[in-house]
Amino acid sequence: MAVLEVNRFLTELAGLYEKCKEGTAGKAVTLTMKRSDLKPRTRRAKAKAKVEDKDKENSDDEYSCLVRAKHGKRKISTVVSAKDHLYFLNACNTICKAHMDALKRRDKKKKKKKKKKKK
């Protein structure tokens, strides 16, 4: 999985949506977002961190957002800082709206309601 810069990620995301329209390598683009503190931890370090986290409950640590996109076997990801978060969401929203025309309308099947006759 390639970790890209924010702008490069957005251009690659648009490319994934274009490939989705063509119908190559899958039918969907999956986009996930997750809060991250970017500190890889081992099992021992996780146990130690839980104890430290209780001590530092009110600390002013700034978290980042890990964003992943997947289309077929192609996976890309980026890390968005808190200060760039609004810019990223606006750009990502624009890209997603631009490619919504590939969605198909769901067929609504008419259900026939049988009227019960009262005797």
Phi and psi in degrees as GROMACS dihedral restraints (atoms count N, CA, C in turn):
[ dihedral_restraints ]
;  ai    aj    ak    al  type     phi  dphi    fc
    3     4     5     6     1   -91.0    20    10
    4     5     6     7     1   128.4    20    10
    6     7     8     9     1   -95.2    20    10
    7     8     9    10     1   116.0    20    10
    9    10    11    12     1  -110.2    20    10
   10    11    12    13     1   167.5    20    10
   12    13    14    15     1   -72.7    20    10
   13    14    15    16     1   164.6    20    10
   15    16    17    18     1   -60.9    20    10
   16    17    18    19     1   -49.7    20    10
   18    19    20    21     1   -66.2    20    10
   19    20    21    22     1   -39.6    20    10
   21    22    23    24     1   -64.9    20    10
   22    23    24    25     1   -38.2    20    10
   24    25    26    27     1   -61.4    20    10
   25    26    27    28     1   -43.1    20    10
   27    28    29    30     1   -64.9    20    10
   28    29    30    31     1   -38.9    20    10
   30    31    32    33     1   -69.3    20    10
   31    32    33    34     1   -38.0    20    10
   33    34    35    36     1   -66.9    20    10
   34    35    36    37     1   -36.5    20    10
   36    37    38    39     1   -62.7    20    10
   37    38    39    40     1   -42.3    20    10
   39    40    41    42     1   -62.1    20    10
   40    41    42    43     1   -38.1    20    10
   42    43    44    45     1   -65.0    20    10
   43    44    45    46     1   -37.8    20    10
   45    46    47    48     1   -63.9    20    10
   46    47    48    49     1   -40.4    20    10
   48    49    50    51     1   -65.6    20    10
   49    50    51    52     1   -36.6    20    10
   51    52    53    54     1   -64.9    20    10
   52    53    54    55     1   -41.5    20    10
   54    55    56    57     1   -64.5    20    10
   55    56    57    58     1   -32.8    20    10
   57    58    59    60     1   -66.1    20    10
   58    59    60    61     1   -38.1    20    10
   60    61    62    63     1   -64.4    20    10
   61    62    63    64     1   -37.9    20    10
   63    64    65    66     1   -69.7    20    10
   64    65    66    67     1   -23.6    20    10
   66    67    68    69     1    89.4    20    10
   67    68    69    70     1    15.4    20    10
   69    70    71    72     1   -92.0    20    10
   70    71    72    73     1   137.7    20    10
   72    73    74    75     1    60.5    20    10
   73    74    75    76     1    35.9    20    10
   75    76    77    78     1   125.2    20    10
   76    77    78    79     1   171.4    20    10
   78    79    80    81     1  -113.8    20    10
   79    80    81    82     1    -5.8    20    10
   81    82    83    84     1  -140.1    20    10
   82    83    84    85     1   152.9    20    10
   84    85    86    87     1  -111.7    20    10
   85    86    87    88     1   124.6    20    10
   87    88    89    90     1  -102.9    20    10
   88    89    90    91     1   126.8    20    10
   90    91    92    93     1  -120.7    20    10
   91    92    93    94     1   122.4    20    10
   93    94    95    96     1  -124.8    20    10
   94    95    96    97     1   147.0    20    10
   96    97    98    99     1  -129.5    20    10
   97    98    99   100     1   142.1    20    10
   99   100   101   102     1  -151.5    20    10
  100   101   102   103     1   139.4    20    10
  102   103   104   105     1   -71.7    20    10
  103   104   105   106     1   139.9    20    10
  105   106   107   108     1  -143.8    20    10
  106   107   108   109     1   143.3    20    10
  108   109   110   111     1  -105.2    20    10
  109   110   111   112     1     2.5    20    10
  111   112   113   114     1    58.3    20    10
  112   113   114   115     1    33.8    20    10
  114   115   116   117     1  -118.6    20    10
  115   116   117   118     1   100.3    20    10
  117   118   119   120     1   -65.6    20    10
  118   119   120   121     1   135.3    20    10
  120   121   122   123     1  -128.8    20    10
  121   122   123   124     1   146.0    20    10
  123   124   125   126     1   -93.5    20    10
  124   125   126   127     1   178.4    20    10
  126   127   128   129     1   -62.8    20    10
  127   128   129   130     1   -44.0    20    10
  129   130   131   132     1   -65.3    20    10
  130   131   132   133     1   -41.2    20    10
  132   133   134   135     1   -66.4    20    10
  133   134   135   136     1   -33.8    20    10
  135   136   137   138     1   -64.8    20    10
  136   137   138   139     1   -42.6    20    10
  138   139   140   141     1   -64.8    20    10
  139   140   141   142     1   -40.3    20    10
  141   142   143   144     1   -66.9    20    10
  142   143   144   145     1   -38.8    20    10
  144   145   146   147     1   -66.0    20    10
  145   146   147   148     1   -34.1    20    10
  147   148   149   150     1   -61.9    20    10
  148   149   150   151     1   -40.6    20    10
  150   151   152   153     1   -67.3    20    10
  151   152   153   154     1   -42.2    20    10
  153   154   155   156     1   -68.7    20    10
  154   155   156   157     1   -35.8    20    10
  156   157   158   159     1   -64.1    20    10
  157   158   159   160     1   -33.8    20    10
  159   160   161   162     1   -66.5    20    10
  160   161   162   163     1   -34.7    20    10
  162   163   164   165     1   -74.3    20    10
  163   164   165   166     1   -32.9    20    10
  165   166   167   168     1  -106.0    20    10
  166   167   168   169     1    41.7    20    10
  168   169   170   171     1   -62.9    20    10
  169   170   171   172     1   -35.5    20    10
  171   172   173   174     1  -102.7    20    10
  172   173   174   175     1    22.6    20    10
  174   175   176   177     1   -74.3    20    10
  175   176   177   178     1   159.6    20    10
  177   178   179   180     1  -101.4    20    10
  178   179   180   181     1    48.6    20    10
  180   181   182   183     1   -70.7    20    10
  181   182   183   184     1   139.0    20    10
  183   184   185   186     1   -99.3    20    10
  184   185   186   187     1   122.0    20    10
  186   187   188   189     1   -91.4    20    10
  187   188   189   190     1   157.1    20    10
  189   190   191   192     1  -112.8    20    10
  190   191   192   193     1   171.7    20    10
  192   193   194   195     1  -117.6    20    10
  193   194   195   196     1   124.7    20    10
  195   196   197   198     1   -94.3    20    10
  196   197   198   199     1   121.3    20    10
  198   199   200   201     1  -116.5    20    10
  199   200   201   202     1   129.7    20    10
  201   202   203   204     1  -124.3    20    10
  202   203   204   205     1   144.6    20    10
  204   205   206   207     1  -132.5    20    10
  205   206   207   208     1   142.9    20    10
  207   208   209   210     1  -139.8    20    10
  208   209   210   211     1   135.3    20    10
  210   211   212   213     1  -141.8    20    10
  211   212   213   214     1   111.0    20    10
  213   214   215   216     1    65.1    20    10
  214   215   216   217     1  -123.7    20    10
  216   217   218   219     1   -96.0    20    10
  217   218   219   220     1    -6.3    20    10
  219   220   221   222     1   -83.5    20    10
  220   221   222   223     1   125.9    20    10
  222   223   224   225     1  -127.6    20    10
  223   224   225   226     1   134.6    20    10
  225   226   227   228     1  -132.7    20    10
  226   227   228   229     1   156.7    20    10
  228   229   230   231     1  -151.2    20    10
  229   230   231   232     1   162.3    20    10
  231   232   233   234     1  -151.2    20    10
  232   233   234   235     1   163.7    20    10
  234   235   236   237     1  -117.6    20    10
  235   236   237   238     1   123.4    20    10
  237   238   239   240     1  -108.5    20    10
  238   239   240   241     1   125.2    20    10
  240   241   242   243     1   -78.0    20    10
  241   242   243   244     1   166.9    20    10
  243   244   245   246     1   -65.5    20    10
  244   245   246   247     1   -33.8    20    10
  246   247   248   249     1   -74.5    20    10
  247   248   249   250     1   -26.4    20    10
  249   250   251   252     1   -94.9    20    10
  250   251   252   253     1     4.1    20    10
  252   253   254   255     1   -63.9    20    10
  253   254   255   256     1   -44.3    20    10
  255   256   257   258     1   -65.6    20    10
  256   257   258   259     1   -42.1    20    10
  258   259   260   261     1   -59.4    20    10
  259   260   261   262     1   -45.8    20    10
  261   262   263   264     1   -64.0    20    10
  262   263   264   265     1   -45.1    20    10
  264   265   266   267     1   -63.6    20    10
  265   266   267   268     1   -39.9    20    10
  267   268   269   270     1   -64.1    20    10
  268   269   270   271     1   -43.8    20    10
  270   271   272   273     1   -66.7    20    10
  271   272   273   274     1   -42.5    20    10
  273   274   275   276     1   -65.8    20    10
  274   275   276   277     1   -38.7    20    10
  276   277   278   279     1   -63.0    20    10
  277   278   279   280     1   -41.3    20    10
  279   280   281   282     1   -63.3    20    10
  280   281   282   283     1   -43.0    20    10
  282   283   284   285     1   -64.3    20    10
  283   284   285   286     1   -45.1    20    10
  285   286   287   288     1   -64.2    20    10
  286   287   288   289     1   -42.0    20    10
  288   289   290   291     1   -65.2    20    10
  289   290   291   292     1   -35.5    20    10
  291   292   293   294     1   -67.0    20    10
  292   293   294   295     1   -27.5    20    10
  294   295   296   297     1  -106.0    20    10
  295   296   297   298     1    16.1    20    10
  297   298   299   300     1   -75.2    20    10
  298   299   300   301     1   -12.7    20    10
  300   301   302   303     1   -70.9    20    10
  301   302   303   304     1   -12.5    20    10
  303   304   305   306     1   -77.7    20    10
  304   305   306   307     1   -11.7    20    10
  306   307   308   309     1   -72.6    20    10
  307   308   309   310     1   146.0    20    10
  309   310   311   312     1  -103.1    20    10
  310   311   312   313     1   142.0    20    10
  312   313   314   315     1   -72.7    20    10
  313   314   315   316     1   141.6    20    10
  315   316   317   318     1   -79.4    20    10
  316   317   318   319     1   135.5    20    10
  318   319   320   321     1   -75.2    20    10
  319   320   321   322     1   125.1    20    10
  321   322   323   324     1   -92.9    20    10
  322   323   324   325     1   116.0    20    10
  324   325   326   327     1   -86.9    20    10
  325   326   327   328     1   131.1    20    10
  327   328   329   330     1   -78.4    20    10
  328   329   330   331     1   125.0    20    10
  330   331   332   333     1   -94.1    20    10
  331   332   333   334     1   129.0    20    10
  333   334   335   336     1   -86.0    20    10
  334   335   336   337     1   121.2    20    10
  336   337   338   339     1   -91.7    20    10
  337   338   339   340     1   125.5    20    10
  339   340   341   342     1   -88.6    20    10
  340   341   342   343     1   127.0    20    10
  342   343   344   345     1   -85.6    20    10
  343   344   345   346     1   128.3    20    10
  345   346   347   348     1   -84.0    20    10
  346   347   348   349     1   129.5    20    10
  348   349   350   351     1   -88.7    20    10
  349   350   351   352     1   130.5    20    10
  351   352   353   354     1   -85.2    20    10
  352   353   354   355     1   136.7    20    10
